[in-house]
Amino acid sequence: MTIAAIARRPVRILGSLVGLLMLVSGCVSSTPKKKLNLDLKIVHARIVDGTGAPWYRADLGVIGDRIATIGDLSA
């Protein structure tokens, strides 16, 4: 492996992480904009987002086989 290839590795990893975060933030809404007809609601779940940040508690709404929303779904 060349020095140039080693130097590009952190940039590729950072770019991949930024892309993943943009994808996740675009797919999952933290607060629902309208009333959702959820198939499954999990309350007080431990959410691990995969970024290395600590887990947190939130509600999780599922429609079909997709996560539709994460946040406070008590309303």
DRENDO-1510 file (C-alpha; in Angstrom, 1 decimal, always signed):
<recs>
REC; n; res; u; v; w
REC; 1; MET; +0.0; +0.0; +0.0 .
REC; 2; THR; +1.3; +3.4; -0.9 .
REC; 3; ILE; +1.5; +6.4; +1.4 .
REC; 4; ALA; -1.0; +8.2; -0.7 .
REC; 5; ALA; -3.5; +5.3; -0.3 .
REC; 6; ILE; -3.0; +5.3; +3.4 .
REC; 7; ALA; -3.5; +9.1; +3.6 .
REC; 8; ARG; -6.8; +8.8; +1.7 .
REC; 9; ARG; -8.2; +6.0; +4.0 .
REC; 10; PRO; -9.5; +8.4; +6.8 .
REC; 11; VAL; -11.1; +10.6; +4.2 .
REC; 12; ARG; -13.0; +7.7; +2.8 .
REC; 13; ILE; -14.1; +6.5; +6.2 .
REC; 14; LEU; -15.3; +10.0; +7.2 .
REC; 15; GLY; -17.1; +10.4; +3.9 .
REC; 16; SER; -18.8; +7.0; +4.4 .
REC; 17; LEU; -19.9; +8.0; +7.9 .
REC; 18; VAL; -21.2; +11.3; +6.7 .
REC; 19; GLY; -23.1; +9.6; +3.9 .
REC; 20; LEU; -24.6; +7.1; +6.3 .
REC; 21; LEU; -25.7; +9.8; +8.7 .
REC; 22; MET; -27.4; +11.8; +5.9 .
REC; 23; LEU; -29.2; +8.6; +4.8 .
REC; 24; VAL; -30.4; +7.8; +8.3 .
REC; 25; SER; -31.5; +11.3; +9.0 .
REC; 26; GLY; -33.4; +11.5; +5.7 .
REC; 27; CYS; -35.2; +8.1; +6.3 .
REC; 28; VAL; -36.1; +8.5; +10.0 .
REC; 29; SER; -38.0; +11.4; +11.3 .
REC; 30; SER; -37.5; +12.2; +15.0 .
REC; 31; THR; -41.0; +13.8; +15.3 .
REC; 32; PRO; -44.0; +12.8; +13.2 .
REC; 33; LYS; -45.4; +15.6; +11.1 .
REC; 34; LYS; -48.9; +14.0; +10.9 .
REC; 35; LYS; -50.7; +11.1; +12.5 .
REC; 36; LEU; -49.1; +7.9; +11.4 .
REC; 37; ASN; -51.0; +4.6; +11.2 .
REC; 38; LEU; -48.2; +2.5; +12.8 .
REC; 39; ASP; -48.2; -1.3; +12.6 .
REC; 40; LEU; -46.0; -1.6; +15.7 .
REC; 41; LYS; -45.0; +0.9; +18.4 .
REC; 42; ILE; -42.1; +0.1; +20.8 .
REC; 43; VAL; -42.0; +2.4; +23.8 .
REC; 44; HIS; -38.9; +3.2; +25.8 .
REC; 45; ALA; -36.6; +1.4; +23.5 .
REC; 46; ARG; -32.8; +1.6; +23.7 .
REC; 47; ILE; -31.7; +3.4; +20.4 .
REC; 48; VAL; -28.2; +2.7; +19.2 .
REC; 49; ASP; -27.5; +4.6; +16.0 .
REC; 50; GLY; -24.2; +3.0; +15.1 .
REC; 51; THR; -22.1; +6.2; +15.2 .
REC; 52; GLY; -20.4; +5.4; +18.5 .
REC; 53; ALA; -22.6; +7.8; +20.4 .
REC; 54; PRO; -24.1; +6.4; +23.6 .
REC; 55; TRP; -27.6; +4.8; +23.4 .
REC; 56; TYR; -30.7; +6.7; +24.4 .
REC; 57; ARG; -34.3; +5.9; +25.2 .
REC; 58; ALA; -37.0; +6.7; +22.7 .
REC; 59; ASP; -40.2; +5.3; +21.2 .
REC; 60; LEU; -39.9; +3.5; +17.8 .
REC; 61; GLY; -42.7; +3.4; +15.2 .
REC; 62; VAL; -42.7; +0.7; +12.5 .
REC; 63; ILE; -44.8; +0.6; +9.3 .
REC; 64; GLY; -44.5; -2.6; +7.4 .
REC; 65; ASP; -40.9; -3.7; +7.5 .
REC; 66; ARG; -39.4; -0.1; +7.9 .
REC; 67; ILE; -38.7; +2.2; +10.9 .
REC; 68; ALA; -41.1; +5.1; +10.3 .
REC; 69; THR; -40.2; +7.3; +13.2 .
REC; 70; ILE; -38.1; +7.6; +16.3 .
REC; 71; GLY; -38.9; +9.9; +19.2 .
REC; 72; ASP; -41.7; +10.7; +21.6 .
REC; 73; LEU; -44.8; +8.9; +20.3 .
REC; 74; SER; -46.9; +9.3; +23.4 .
REC; 75; ALA; -49.4; +11.6; +21.6 .
</recs>
